[in-house]
Amino acid sequence: MCFGSFEPFTSGDVKSLNNLGSGIFTQEQLDEIKASDPNLYEQLQSGKYHIITKQTDSGFIDQKVIYKN
């Protein structure tokens, strides 16, 4: 049986790196507004890898790794 419900993301962070595996990165904390912002990807800096982690109040974690040209 599958249950479906929508729970908004309430927190998270974005780590931005020049190269995957690099020890040097910038990190931005996401509040409820930024974590749920549909334009978040458009606001990321080009030419970098971004590890985006978002969390709901119940503990569900969604993590994506993207490269933005």
Residue pairs with C-beta under 8 A, 6 or more apart in sequence:
7 56
7 57
7 58
7 60
8 32
8 35
8 36
8 56
9 30
9 32
9 35
9 36
9 54
9 55
9 56
9 62
10 32
10 35
10 36
10 55
10 56
10 57
11 29
11 30
11 31
11 32
11 35
11 54
11 55
12 29
12 30
12 34
12 35
12 52
12 53
12 54
12 55
13 27
13 28
13 29
13 30
13 52
13 53
14 27
14 28
14 30
14 40
14 44
14 50
14 51
14 52
14 53
15 25
15 26
15 27
15 50
15 51
15 53
16 25
16 26
16 27
16 28
16 44
16 45
16 48
16 49
16 50
17 24
17 25
17 48
17 49
17 50
17 51
18 24
18 47
18 48
18 49
19 49
20 49
20 65
30 40
30 54
34 40
35 54
35 55
37 43
40 52
41 66
41 68
44 50
44 66
44 68
45 68
46 68
46 69
47 68
47 69
48 67
48 68
49 65
49 66
49 67
50 65
50 66
50 67
50 68
51 63
51 64
51 65
52 63
52 64
52 65
52 66
53 61
53 62
53 63
54 61
54 62
54 63
55 61
55 62
